[in-house]
Amino acid sequence: MIAPIVLLRLSTLSLLCNLVAVLGAKLNLDVLPKPLSWTVSPSGAVFDLKRPLSIVVDSAFASESTNSTLSLIPPTLLNFAHTFATDVENTYGSRASVITAHSALSTGIFLTVAPTNLTLADGSPSTESYTISSSSKLVSVSGASPLAVFWATRTILQTAVLNDGIFPAGDVLDGPDYAIRGHMLDVGRHWYSAGYLTEICSYLSYFKMNEFHLHLSDNANPSECVFRSPTKWLEYYARFRLYSDNPAFAGLALKNESYDRQTFDKLQQDCAARGVTIIPEIEAPGHSVRLARHLPYWDTSGRWPTLLNLTIPASTSIVEDIWTEFLPWFHSTEVSIGADEYPSDLANEYVTFVNALDDHIRSTSHKAIRAWGTKEPSTTMSISKDVTIQHWALFDDDPVEVVNDGYPIINSQDWVFYVVIKYSTSYPPPANITRFFNFGQPSTGLTWNASLFNYTDAAHNPSPSTPLLRGAIAPVWNDNGPAASTDLEHYYETRELIPVSAALSWGAHGLTQEVFEGTVSNFFTTAPAQNLARVVKSEGPTILQYDFVSGSLEDKSGNGYNAQIGGHGAHFTDQGLVLTPSSSLETPLGSKGLNHTYTISLALSKHATVRVSGPDTVLTLRDGQAPTMRASNGFDYPLRDLATNATLPVGLTKGTTITFATTELAGTEAWQDGRKIGAFNTPLSHFLNATYYA
């Protein structure tokens, strides 16, 4: 059924595109990322993806996979070809067949593997570079690896989206500046289904992002009142998202808010199918309320009850046991141990912990580790140079010093990337796109690249060509806890952050803010294998309309979304459709995204309950009670009075018309018989002392 969803912010974008004249039409080449080189044939010829086509895979490389990536389950070239064919069919409704052959046919799309002369910014060979050579009949794609070929197909798809299904004749040469281009999501403090995360992987892949870093354990930020009570923090929201049926870890994860091995395996497989590697993070020794509840070794000093007490060696051993349990689940060559924000007076204990985990994880699984940049002032010990430092704040480490000390580094600079979903004074959503195209404070006019960390002194940054600079990951956090937002709010508040960080981590190649803002909205709804914007196809402004007085379940909108009756006991009268407790009205639709209204005329018998349910929300209506919206995060948002913020009971027994509207700025609001009565929200002050609304 249609279900209104909680408002998420959306920017209004103007269409400003670089245009090239082809055969009297206008060709739009503003794909993201922008290719390094693109020469359009003066002939004006175009290849049409809307017609039936053959995708021919070079049989010499059909079973080859990309061995130099972070993934332990890389798809073969043939696997990627089938994914591409599915994308073409789902986008254009055309038939795309996949075959193998020793060479290209006279028509179609030919996929093969061959080295290019392109390198990463540090001069090392690029395994993700590719070329495209196209005519009106044949598109030939050659990549340095099967993954590179797949990235080329993203360029083809985006170009076709911008140009009504056509790709111009000409030549493309492209490759990334950096090997790591990723997005991080805090799933520890907000539960996201595996299905939602799979859709996000599809969105990342569309922009050639190759990593999805999942922050799998954390606790909501404790308020001061927590610290005044020695045991209050034990009640605070904290989660570990991997569920094992091993009795040794009973209670570590809640089964209904975690991923079992089968689910997590499928998530990794689905993401890998689109070139995206899941990088799992288990956070310790900080941000560890969930682990502390499970272990007897937390910090009892009263300074910071979210810490594990590393002065007790057994705490490290038990964290190692957790890694031993879950390392076989992970299909990546690297993992993150977190290791964020630990007291500086325990520097030696911290360094010992990180090095112990590095040794344990390498010896157990042959995986490398990453840790958040945390400047521990030890004068006698140092973290192993094998550990990649994921830098996030200038006050916690100096990227130049990190590189000079010999550490690999990833750019997750807070000033550039950080977003805290829903509300933050430090990292407000959505991402500030201007900072990417006018880097620095004060601004420098520089376009950001992965070497730019220090925004207060742009000259004090590592060289873009240092081999220790691995790339960038854009983190998004849920500091406000599980009830502050919905799944889709993550999408709406980061759907520009993801493509801009992906495009500029790949390489700016002259991309400007004007071009980015003019083209990005074209890709919100066209990325394959996702419908994060919850688009519903409609012939006109009305998506669905039923007139039950006529005794019909036909959709009067003209879209053909006819309803059906489920259960038994429902019947028509001259006043409309009567539903009994054992019956339901079912539509073929799921959820509708931003900017829609939903109107229902009804009369409830006393004590009756009506639920309008869909994949993202459940709206509950009861006479004399406040209507309630339950979101995908499992939390209820009651209808509240606009003036007093009190929950708002609504009478429904005498017959009334209620309209719900989900708009860009106001959330989901409600009208009764034409009068605006309230909105669905909850003050964050109810759980985090902030004056904002979920």
C-alpha positions as CSV (number, residue, x, y, z in Angstrom):
1,M,0.0,0.0,0.0
2,I,1.0,3.6,-0.3
3,A,2.6,4.8,2.8
4,P,3.6,8.5,3.5
5,I,7.2,8.7,4.6
6,V,9.0,11.1,7.0
7,L,10.2,14.2,5.3
8,L,13.8,14.3,4.2
9,R,15.5,17.3,2.8
10,L,15.9,17.8,-1.0
11,S,17.7,20.6,-2.8
12,T,16.2,22.3,-5.8
13,L,18.6,22.0,-8.6
14,S,18.9,23.9,-11.8
15,L,19.9,22.3,-15.1
16,L,23.2,23.7,-16.3
17,C,24.9,21.3,-18.7
18,N,27.8,21.4,-21.1
19,L,26.3,20.8,-24.5
20,V,27.8,19.5,-27.7
21,A,26.0,19.8,-31.0
22,V,25.4,16.4,-32.7
23,L,23.3,16.1,-35.8
24,G,21.3,19.1,-34.8
25,A,20.5,17.8,-31.4
26,K,22.2,18.6,-28.1
27,L,24.5,16.0,-26.6
28,N,25.1,16.2,-22.8
29,L,28.4,14.7,-21.6
30,D,28.1,15.7,-18.0
31,V,28.6,12.2,-16.4
32,L,30.0,11.7,-12.9
33,P,32.9,11.2,-12.6
34,K,34.0,13.2,-15.5
35,P,36.3,11.2,-17.8
36,L,39.9,12.2,-18.2
37,S,39.6,12.5,-22.0
38,W,36.6,12.4,-24.3
39,T,36.8,13.0,-28.0
40,V,33.4,13.1,-29.8
41,S,33.5,12.0,-33.5
42,P,32.8,15.0,-35.8
43,S,30.6,12.6,-37.8
44,G,27.8,13.1,-35.3
45,A,27.1,9.3,-35.3
46,V,25.5,7.8,-32.2
47,F,25.0,4.3,-30.8
48,D,21.4,3.6,-29.7
49,L,21.0,1.6,-26.5
50,K,17.2,1.5,-26.8
51,R,17.3,-1.1,-29.6
52,P,18.0,-4.8,-29.0
53,L,21.7,-5.3,-28.7
54,S,24.4,-8.0,-28.2
55,I,27.0,-7.6,-25.4
56,V,29.9,-9.7,-26.6
57,V,32.5,-10.8,-24.0
58,D,36.0,-11.6,-25.1
59,S,36.2,-15.3,-24.5
60,A,39.9,-15.0,-23.6
61,F,39.0,-13.0,-20.5
62,A,35.4,-14.1,-19.8
63,S,36.3,-16.0,-16.6
64,E,39.0,-13.5,-15.4
65,S,38.4,-11.5,-12.3
66,T,40.2,-8.5,-10.8
67,N,42.8,-9.8,-8.4
68,S,44.3,-6.5,-7.2
69,T,41.1,-5.2,-5.5
70,L,40.2,-5.3,-1.9
71,S,37.5,-7.9,-2.6
72,L,37.9,-11.6,-2.1
73,I,34.9,-12.3,-4.2
74,P,35.5,-10.2,-7.4
75,P,33.1,-10.9,-10.2
76,T,34.4,-12.2,-13.5
77,L,34.2,-10.2,-16.7
78,L,31.2,-12.4,-17.8
79,N,29.5,-11.7,-14.5
80,F,29.9,-8.0,-15.0
81,A,28.5,-8.3,-18.6
82,H,25.3,-9.9,-17.3
83,T,24.9,-7.2,-14.7
84,F,25.3,-4.6,-17.5
85,A,22.8,-6.3,-19.7
86,T,20.3,-6.4,-16.9
87,D,20.9,-2.6,-16.3
88,V,20.3,-1.8,-20.0
89,E,17.1,-3.9,-20.1
90,N,15.7,-2.4,-16.9
91,T,16.6,1.2,-17.9
92,Y,15.3,1.1,-21.5
93,G,13.2,-2.0,-21.8
94,S,15.3,-3.2,-24.6
95,R,16.6,-6.7,-25.0
96,A,20.4,-7.2,-24.3
97,S,21.8,-10.6,-24.9
98,V,25.3,-11.7,-23.6
99,I,27.5,-14.0,-25.6
100,T,31.2,-14.9,-25.6
101,A,33.4,-14.7,-28.7
102,H,37.0,-14.3,-29.7
103,S,36.4,-10.9,-31.2
104,A,33.8,-8.2,-31.7
105,L,30.8,-8.6,-33.9
106,S,29.9,-6.0,-36.5
107,T,27.4,-4.5,-34.2
108,G,26.8,-4.4,-30.4
109,I,29.0,-3.8,-27.4
110,F,32.3,-5.6,-27.1
111,L,34.0,-6.1,-23.7
112,T,37.6,-7.1,-23.3
113,V,40.6,-6.7,-20.9
114,A,43.9,-5.0,-21.9
115,P,46.4,-2.8,-20.1
116,T,46.2,1.0,-20.5
117,N,49.0,3.5,-20.1
118,L,47.2,5.3,-17.3
119,T,48.5,5.4,-13.7
120,L,47.2,6.5,-10.3
121,A,48.3,9.8,-9.0
122,D,51.3,8.2,-7.4
123,G,52.5,6.8,-10.7
124,S,51.6,3.2,-10.0
125,P,49.6,1.2,-12.7
126,S,45.9,1.7,-12.6
127,T,43.8,-1.5,-12.6
128,E,40.6,0.5,-13.0
129,S,41.4,2.5,-16.1
130,Y,39.6,1.9,-19.4
131,T,39.0,3.0,-22.9
132,I,35.8,3.3,-25.0
133,S,35.8,3.4,-28.8
134,S,32.4,3.8,-30.4
135,S,30.6,4.2,-33.7
136,S,27.0,4.0,-34.7
137,K,27.1,0.2,-34.8
138,L,29.8,-0.9,-32.4
139,V,31.0,0.2,-28.9
140,S,34.3,-1.4,-27.9
141,V,35.3,-1.3,-24.2
142,S,38.7,-2.3,-23.0
143,G,39.7,-2.2,-19.4
144,A,42.8,-2.9,-17.4
145,S,40.7,-5.4,-15.4
146,P,37.1,-6.7,-15.4
147,L,36.3,-4.0,-12.8
148,A,37.6,-1.3,-15.1
149,V,35.3,-2.6,-17.9
150,F,32.4,-2.4,-15.5
151,W,33.2,1.2,-14.6
152,A,33.2,1.9,-18.4
153,T,29.7,0.6,-18.6
154,R,28.7,3.1,-15.9
155,T,29.9,5.9,-18.2
156,I,27.9,4.4,-21.0
157,L,24.7,4.1,-18.9
158,Q,25.0,7.7,-17.5
159,T,25.6,9.1,-21.0
160,A,22.6,7.3,-22.3
161,V,20.4,8.6,-19.5
162,L,21.4,12.1,-20.3
163,N,20.8,11.7,-24.0
164,D,17.6,9.7,-24.4
165,G,19.4,6.3,-24.7
166,I,22.2,7.2,-27.1
167,F,26.0,7.1,-26.8
168,P,28.1,9.3,-29.1
169,A,30.7,8.0,-31.5
170,G,34.2,8.8,-30.4
171,D,36.9,7.8,-27.9
172,V,37.0,7.9,-24.1
173,L,40.1,7.4,-22.0
174,D,39.6,7.3,-18.2
175,G,41.0,6.1,-14.9
176,P,41.1,7.1,-11.3
177,D,43.6,9.1,-9.4
178,Y,43.2,7.0,-6.2
179,A,42.5,3.4,-5.5
180,I,40.1,3.9,-2.6
181,R,36.8,5.9,-3.2
182,G,34.3,5.1,-0.5
183,H,31.3,5.9,1.7
184,M,31.0,5.1,5.4
185,L,27.7,4.6,7.1
186,D,27.2,4.4,10.9
187,V,24.9,1.4,11.2
188,G,25.8,0.9,14.8
189,R,23.6,3.7,16.1
190,H,20.8,3.3,13.6
191,W,19.5,0.1,12.2
192,Y,19.4,-0.3,8.4
193,S,18.1,-3.4,6.7
194,A,20.4,-5.3,4.4
195,G,18.1,-4.6,1.5
196,Y,18.5,-0.9,2.0
197,L,22.3,-1.2,2.2
198,T,22.2,-3.2,-1.0
199,E,20.4,-0.3,-2.7
200,I,23.0,2.1,-1.4
201,C,25.7,-0.1,-2.9
202,S,24.0,0.2,-6.3
203,Y,24.0,3.9,-5.9
204,L,27.7,4.1,-4.9
205,S,28.6,1.9,-7.9
206,Y,26.9,4.2,-10.4
207,F,29.5,6.8,-9.5
208,K,32.5,4.3,-9.5
209,M,32.8,4.2,-5.7
210,N,34.4,0.9,-4.8
211,E,34.1,0.7,-1.0
212,F,31.2,0.8,1.5
213,H,32.6,1.0,5.0
214,L,30.1,-0.2,7.6
215,H,30.5,1.0,11.2
216,L,29.0,-2.0,12.8
217,S,29.1,-1.2,16.5
218,D,28.7,2.0,18.6
219,N,26.5,3.7,21.2
220,A,24.5,6.9,21.0
221,N,26.4,9.9,22.5
222,P,25.9,9.9,26.3
223,S,24.5,13.1,27.8
224,E,25.9,14.6,30.9
225,C,23.2,13.0,33.0
226,V,24.6,9.6,32.1
227,F,27.9,10.4,33.7
228,R,26.3,11.5,37.0
229,S,25.0,8.0,37.5
230,P,27.5,5.1,37.6
231,T,25.0,2.7,36.1
232,K,22.8,4.9,33.9
233,W,25.0,4.3,30.8
234,L,24.2,0.6,31.0
235,E,20.7,1.6,29.8
236,Y,21.9,3.7,26.9
237,Y,21.3,2.8,23.3
238,A,24.2,0.7,22.0
239,R,24.3,-2.0,19.4
240,F,26.5,-4.6,17.8
241,R,25.2,-5.5,14.4
242,L,26.6,-9.0,13.7
243,Y,24.6,-11.9,15.2
244,S,26.3,-15.2,15.9
245,D,24.6,-18.2,17.3
246,N,27.8,-19.1,19.1
247,P,26.8,-19.3,22.8
248,A,30.0,-17.5,23.7
249,F,28.6,-14.3,22.2
250,A,25.0,-14.6,23.4
251,G,23.6,-11.1,24.1
252,L,26.2,-9.3,22.1
253,A,23.8,-8.6,19.3
254,L,20.0,-8.4,19.2
255,K,18.7,-10.8,16.6
256,N,16.0,-8.6,15.2
257,E,18.5,-5.6,14.7
258,S,21.5,-7.4,13.4
259,Y,22.9,-9.3,10.4
260,D,23.4,-13.0,10.7
261,R,26.1,-14.7,8.6
262,Q,23.8,-15.6,5.7
263,T,22.4,-12.1,5.5
264,F,25.8,-10.4,5.7
265,D,27.3,-12.8,3.2
266,K,24.5,-12.0,0.7
267,L,25.0,-8.2,1.3
268,Q,28.7,-8.6,0.5
269,Q,27.9,-10.7,-2.6
270,D,25.3,-8.2,-3.9
271,C,27.7,-5.3,-3.5
272,A,30.6,-7.1,-5.0
273,A,28.5,-7.8,-8.1
274,R,28.6,-4.1,-8.7
275,G,32.2,-3.5,-7.9
276,V,31.8,-2.4,-4.3
277,T,33.6,-4.0,-1.4
278,I,32.2,-4.0,2.1
279,I,34.8,-2.9,4.7
280,P,33.5,-4.0,8.1
281,E,34.4,-2.0,11.3
282,I,34.1,-3.3,14.8
283,E,34.8,-0.3,17.1
284,A,37.0,-0.7,20.2
285,P,38.2,0.3,22.7
286,G,36.2,3.5,22.5
287,H,32.5,3.8,21.6
288,S,32.1,0.4,23.2
289,V,29.1,0.4,25.5
290,R,27.8,-2.7,23.8
291,L,31.0,-4.5,24.3
292,A,31.3,-3.2,27.8
293,R,27.9,-4.7,28.6
294,H,29.1,-8.0,27.3
295,L,32.5,-7.9,29.0
296,P,33.5,-7.3,32.6
297,Y,36.3,-5.0,31.6
298,W,35.0,-1.5,31.1
299,D,36.4,1.7,32.4
300,T,35.1,2.1,35.9
301,S,37.0,5.4,36.6
302,G,33.8,7.4,35.9
303,R,35.7,9.5,33.3
304,W,34.2,7.9,30.2
305,P,32.0,4.8,30.7
306,T,31.9,4.0,27.0
307,L,35.5,2.8,27.0
308,L,37.0,-0.7,27.5
309,N,39.6,-0.7,30.3
310,L,42.8,-1.6,28.4
311,T,44.8,-1.7,31.7
312,I,43.3,-5.1,32.1
313,P,44.9,-7.4,29.5
314,A,42.0,-9.7,29.3
315,S,39.9,-7.0,27.6
316,T,42.1,-7.1,24.6
317,S,42.0,-10.9,24.5
318,I,38.2,-10.9,24.5
319,V,38.1,-8.3,21.6
320,E,40.4,-10.7,19.8
321,D,38.0,-13.5,20.4
322,I,35.2,-11.4,18.8
323,W,37.4,-10.8,15.7
324,T,38.2,-14.5,15.5
325,E,34.5,-15.3,15.5
326,F,33.6,-12.8,12.7
327,L,36.7,-12.6,10.5
328,P,35.6,-15.7,8.4
329,W,32.4,-13.7,7.6
330,F,34.3,-10.9,5.8
331,H,35.1,-11.0,2.1
332,S,37.5,-8.1,2.1
333,T,41.3,-8.1,2.4
334,E,41.1,-5.3,4.9
335,V,39.0,-4.5,8.0
336,S,38.7,-1.6,10.4
337,I,39.2,-2.0,14.1
338,G,37.9,1.5,14.8
339,A,40.3,2.5,17.7
340,D,38.9,6.0,17.9
341,E,39.0,8.5,20.7
342,Y,40.8,6.9,23.7
343,P,42.4,8.9,26.6
344,S,45.8,10.2,25.9
345,D,47.1,9.2,29.4
346,L,46.6,5.6,28.3
347,A,48.7,6.0,25.2
348,N,50.8,2.9,25.7
349,E,47.8,0.7,26.5
350,Y,46.1,2.0,23.3
351,V,49.2,1.4,21.1
352,T,49.6,-2.1,22.6
353,F,45.9,-2.8,21.8
354,V,46.1,-1.7,18.2
355,N,49.3,-3.6,17.5
356,A,47.9,-6.7,19.2
357,L,44.8,-6.6,17.0
358,D,47.0,-6.0,13.9
359,D,49.1,-9.1,14.8
360,H,46.0,-11.2,15.6
361,I,44.0,-10.3,12.5
362,R,46.9,-10.7,10.2
363,S,47.9,-14.1,11.6
364,T,44.3,-15.3,11.8
365,S,43.0,-14.2,8.4
366,H,45.9,-12.5,6.5
367,K,43.8,-9.3,6.4
368,A,45.3,-5.8,6.9
369,I,43.7,-3.4,9.3
370,R,42.7,0.3,9.4
371,A,42.3,2.5,12.4
372,W,40.8,6.0,12.9
373,G,43.5,8.7,13.4
374,T,44.0,9.1,17.1
375,K,47.1,10.9,18.2
376,E,48.4,9.0,21.2
377,P,51.4,10.8,22.8
378,S,53.4,7.7,23.6
379,T,57.2,8.4,23.8
380,T,58.2,4.7,23.9
381,M,55.9,2.9,21.5
382,S,54.3,3.4,18.1
383,I,51.6,1.8,16.0
384,S,52.8,-0.6,13.4
385,K,53.4,0.9,10.0
386,D,51.3,-1.8,8.5
387,V,48.2,-0.1,9.8
388,T,46.4,2.3,7.5
389,I,45.3,5.5,9.3
390,Q,41.9,6.8,8.4
391,H,42.3,10.5,9.2
392,W,39.2,12.4,10.4
393,A,40.2,15.5,12.4
394,L,43.1,17.8,12.5
395,F,43.1,17.9,16.3
396,D,43.6,14.1,16.4
397,D,46.5,13.8,13.9
398,D,48.4,15.8,11.3
399,P,48.2,14.1,7.9
400,V,51.6,15.4,6.9
401,E,53.1,13.9,10.0
402,V,51.2,10.6,9.4
403,V,52.7,10.4,5.9
404,N,56.2,11.5,7.0
405,D,56.1,8.8,9.7
406,G,55.5,6.2,7.0
407,Y,51.8,5.4,7.5
408,P,49.3,4.7,4.7
409,I,46.5,7.2,5.0
410,I,42.9,7.6,3.9
411,N,41.2,11.0,3.8
412,S,38.0,11.2,5.8
413,Q,38.5,14.8,6.9
414,D,35.5,15.9,9.0
415,W,35.3,19.5,7.6
416,V,35.0,18.2,4.1
417,F,32.9,15.1,4.5
418,Y,31.2,14.7,7.8
419,V,27.4,14.6,8.1
420,V,25.4,13.8,11.2
421,I,22.0,12.7,10.1
422,K,19.1,15.0,11.1
423,Y,20.9,17.5,13.3
424,S,24.3,18.7,14.3
425,T,25.9,22.0,15.1
426,S,29.3,20.7,14.0
427,Y,28.3,18.6,11.0
428,P,24.9,19.6,9.9
429,P,23.2,17.8,7.0
430,P,23.2,17.9,4.0
431,A,26.8,18.0,2.9
432,N,28.2,21.4,2.0
433,I,29.0,20.9,-1.7
434,T,30.7,24.3,-2.0
435,R,33.5,23.1,0.2
436,F,34.4,20.6,-2.5
437,F,34.8,23.2,-5.2
438,N,36.1,26.0,-3.1
439,F,38.2,24.3,-0.5
440,G,39.6,25.8,2.6
441,Q,38.7,28.2,5.5
442,P,39.3,30.8,4.3
443,S,38.5,29.6,0.9
444,T,41.3,29.0,-1.6
445,G,39.4,28.4,-4.8
446,L,40.9,24.9,-5.0
447,T,38.8,22.0,-6.1
448,W,39.2,19.3,-3.5
449,N,41.2,16.1,-4.1
450,A,42.1,13.3,-1.8
451,S,45.4,15.0,-0.8
452,L,43.6,18.0,0.7
453,F,43.0,17.4,4.5
454,N,44.1,20.6,6.2
455,Y,41.5,23.2,5.4
456,T,43.0,26.0,7.5
457,D,46.4,25.8,5.9
458,A,46.0,24.4,2.4
459,A,49.8,24.5,1.8
460,H,50.3,22.0,4.7
461,N,49.0,18.9,3.1
462,P,50.6,15.7,1.7
463,S,51.7,15.6,-1.9
464,P,48.9,14.3,-4.2
465,S,51.4,11.8,-5.6
466,T,52.6,10.3,-2.4
467,P,52.3,6.5,-2.6
468,L,51.0,6.4,1.0
469,L,47.9,8.4,0.1
470,R,45.3,5.7,-0.7
471,G,42.2,7.7,-1.3
472,A,39.1,9.0,0.5
473,I,36.0,7.8,2.4
474,A,33.1,10.0,3.1
475,P,31.6,9.2,6.6
476,V,28.0,9.7,7.6
477,W,27.1,9.4,11.3
478,N,24.0,8.7,13.4
479,D,25.2,10.4,16.6
480,N,21.6,11.3,17.5
481,G,20.6,7.7,17.9
482,P,18.1,5.4,16.3
483,A,14.9,7.5,16.5
484,A,16.4,10.7,15.0
485,S,15.9,9.7,11.4
486,T,14.7,7.1,8.9
487,D,16.6,4.9,6.5
488,L,15.6,7.1,3.6
489,E,16.8,10.3,5.3
490,H,20.3,9.0,5.0
491,Y,19.7,8.8,1.2
492,Y,18.1,12.2,0.9
493,E,20.8,13.9,3.0
494,T,23.8,12.3,1.3
495,R,22.6,11.7,-2.3
496,E,24.8,14.6,-3.4
497,L,27.7,13.8,-1.0
498,I,28.1,10.4,-2.5
499,P,28.5,11.5,-6.2
500,V,30.6,14.6,-5.5
501,S,33.1,12.7,-3.3
502,A,33.1,9.8,-5.8
503,A,33.7,12.1,-8.7
504,L,36.5,14.1,-7.1
505,S,38.2,11.1,-5.6
506,W,38.3,9.6,-9.0
507,G,39.7,12.8,-10.5
508,A,38.1,16.3,-11.0
509,H,39.2,16.5,-14.7
510,G,37.8,20.0,-14.9
511,L,34.5,19.3,-13.1
512,T,32.9,22.5,-11.7
513,Q,30.3,23.1,-9.1
514,E,28.0,24.6,-11.7
515,V,28.2,21.5,-13.8
516,F,27.9,19.1,-10.9
517,E,24.8,20.8,-9.5
518,G,23.3,20.9,-13.0
519,T,23.7,17.2,-13.7
520,V,23.6,15.3,-10.4
521,S,19.8,15.3,-10.2
522,N,19.6,13.3,-13.4
523,F,21.1,10.3,-11.6
524,F,19.1,10.3,-8.4
525,T,16.5,8.0,-9.9
526,T,18.4,6.4,-12.8
527,A,21.1,4.5,-10.9
528,P,20.3,0.8,-11.6
529,A,19.1,-1.7,-9.1
530,Q,17.7,0.8,-6.6
531,N,14.7,3.0,-6.0
532,L,15.9,5.0,-3.1
533,A,13.8,8.0,-4.2
534,R,10.8,5.7,-4.1
535,V,9.6,6.8,-7.6
536,V,6.2,5.5,-8.7
537,K,5.4,5.7,-12.4
538,S,2.4,7.8,-13.3
539,E,0.8,9.1,-16.4
540,G,-0.3,12.3,-14.7
541,P,-0.2,14.1,-11.3
542,T,-2.6,11.7,-9.7
543,I,-0.9,8.3,-9.0
544,L,-3.8,6.4,-7.6
545,Q,-7.5,7.1,-7.0
546,Y,-10.4,4.9,-5.8
547,D,-14.1,5.7,-5.7
548,F,-15.5,3.1,-3.5
549,V,-19.0,4.6,-3.6
550,S,-19.2,3.2,-7.1
551,G,-18.5,-0.3,-5.7
552,S,-15.3,-0.5,-7.8
553,L,-11.7,-1.4,-7.0
554,E,-10.5,0.2,-10.3
555,D,-7.8,2.8,-10.2
556,K,-9.5,6.0,-11.6
557,S,-6.1,7.7,-12.1
558,G,-5.5,5.9,-15.4
559,N,-2.4,4.2,-14.2
560,G,-4.0,0.8,-13.7
561,Y,-3.1,0.4,-10.1
562,N,-6.3,-1.5,-9.3
563,A,-6.9,-2.7,-5.8
564,Q,-8.0,-6.0,-4.5
565,I,-9.7,-7.2,-1.3
566,G,-7.8,-9.5,1.1
567,G,-9.2,-11.7,3.8
568,H,-13.0,-11.9,4.2
569,G,-15.9,-9.8,5.3
570,A,-15.3,-6.7,3.3
571,H,-18.3,-5.3,1.3
572,F,-19.5,-2.2,-0.5
573,T,-22.4,0.0,0.6
574,D,-23.8,3.2,-0.9
575,Q,-21.3,5.1,1.3
576,G,-18.2,3.2,0.3
577,L,-16.1,0.2,1.2
578,V,-16.6,-1.4,4.6
579,L,-13.5,-3.3,6.0
580,T,-13.8,-5.8,8.8
581,P,-11.1,-6.8,11.2
582,S,-10.3,-9.8,9.1
583,S,-10.2,-8.0,5.8
584,S,-7.8,-5.6,4.0
585,L,-7.6,-3.4,0.9
586,E,-4.4,-4.1,-1.0
587,T,-2.8,-2.0,-3.8
588,P,0.1,-3.0,-6.1
589,L,2.2,-0.1,-4.8
590,G,4.9,0.2,-2.1
591,S,6.1,3.6,-1.0
592,K,6.1,7.0,-2.7
593,G,9.0,9.4,-2.2
594,L,9.1,13.1,-1.5
595,N,6.4,15.6,-2.5
596,H,3.1,13.8,-2.5
597,T,-0.3,14.0,-0.8
598,Y,-2.4,11.1,0.4
599,T,-6.1,11.6,1.1
600,I,-8.4,9.2,2.8
601,S,-12.1,9.6,3.7
602,L,-13.2,7.2,6.5
603,A,-15.4,6.6,9.5
604,L,-14.2,4.2,12.1
605,S,-16.3,2.2,14.5
606,K,-15.4,2.6,18.2
607,H,-12.2,0.8,19.1
608,A,-11.4,0.0,15.4
609,T,-7.9,0.3,14.1
610,V,-6.8,1.0,10.5
611,R,-3.2,0.5,9.4
612,V,-1.9,1.8,6.1
613,S,1.3,-0.2,5.7
614,G,4.1,-0.2,3.2
615,P,7.8,-1.2,3.1
616,D,9.0,2.0,4.7
617,T,6.2,3.1,7.1
618,V,3.1,2.0,8.9
619,L,0.4,4.6,9.5
620,T,-2.0,3.7,12.4
621,L,-5.3,5.4,12.9
622,R,-7.6,5.0,15.9
623,D,-10.5,7.1,16.9
624,G,-9.7,9.5,19.7
625,Q,-6.0,8.9,19.6
626,A,-3.1,10.6,17.8
627,P,-2.3,9.0,14.4
628,T,1.1,7.4,14.5
629,M,3.7,6.9,11.8
630,R,6.0,3.9,12.4
631,A,9.2,4.3,10.3
632,S,11.5,1.6,9.1
633,N,13.8,2.3,12.1
634,G,11.0,0.7,14.3
635,F,10.2,4.0,16.1
636,D,6.8,5.7,16.3
637,Y,6.2,9.3,15.4
638,P,2.9,10.6,16.6
639,L,0.9,13.4,15.1
640,R,1.7,16.6,17.2
641,D,0.0,19.9,17.5
642,L,1.9,22.6,15.5
643,A,1.7,25.2,18.3
644,T,2.0,23.1,21.5
645,N,4.0,20.1,20.3
646,A,1.5,17.9,22.3
647,T,0.4,14.7,20.7
648,L,-2.9,15.3,18.9
649,P,-5.9,13.0,19.3
650,V,-8.1,12.9,16.2
651,G,-11.8,11.9,16.1
652,L,-12.6,9.4,13.3
653,T,-16.0,7.9,14.2
654,K,-18.3,10.5,12.5
655,G,-16.8,10.4,9.0
656,T,-13.9,12.7,8.1
657,T,-11.3,13.3,5.4
658,I,-7.7,13.3,6.3
659,T,-4.9,14.4,4.0
660,F,-1.2,13.7,4.7
661,A,1.4,15.6,2.7
662,T,5.1,14.8,2.6
663,T,7.0,17.8,1.3
664,E,10.6,18.9,1.0
665,L,10.8,21.2,4.0
666,A,7.9,20.5,6.4
667,G,8.0,16.8,7.0
668,T,4.8,14.8,6.9
669,E,1.9,17.1,7.9
670,A,-1.8,16.4,8.3
671,W,-5.0,18.2,7.5
672,Q,-8.5,17.2,8.7
673,D,-11.5,18.3,6.6
674,G,-9.3,20.9,5.0
675,R,-7.8,22.3,8.2
676,K,-4.1,21.9,9.0
677,I,-3.8,20.1,12.3
678,G,-0.3,18.9,12.9
679,A,2.8,17.0,11.8
680,F,4.5,13.7,12.6
681,N,7.6,14.3,14.6
682,T,9.4,13.9,17.9
683,P,11.6,16.5,19.5
684,L,15.2,15.2,19.7
685,S,15.1,16.8,23.2
686,H,13.1,13.7,24.2
687,F,16.3,11.7,24.1
688,L,19.4,13.9,23.3
689,N,18.7,17.4,24.6
690,A,18.6,18.9,21.2
691,T,15.9,21.3,19.8
692,Y,15.2,19.7,16.5
693,Y,12.6,17.3,15.2
694,A,12.7,13.8,13.8
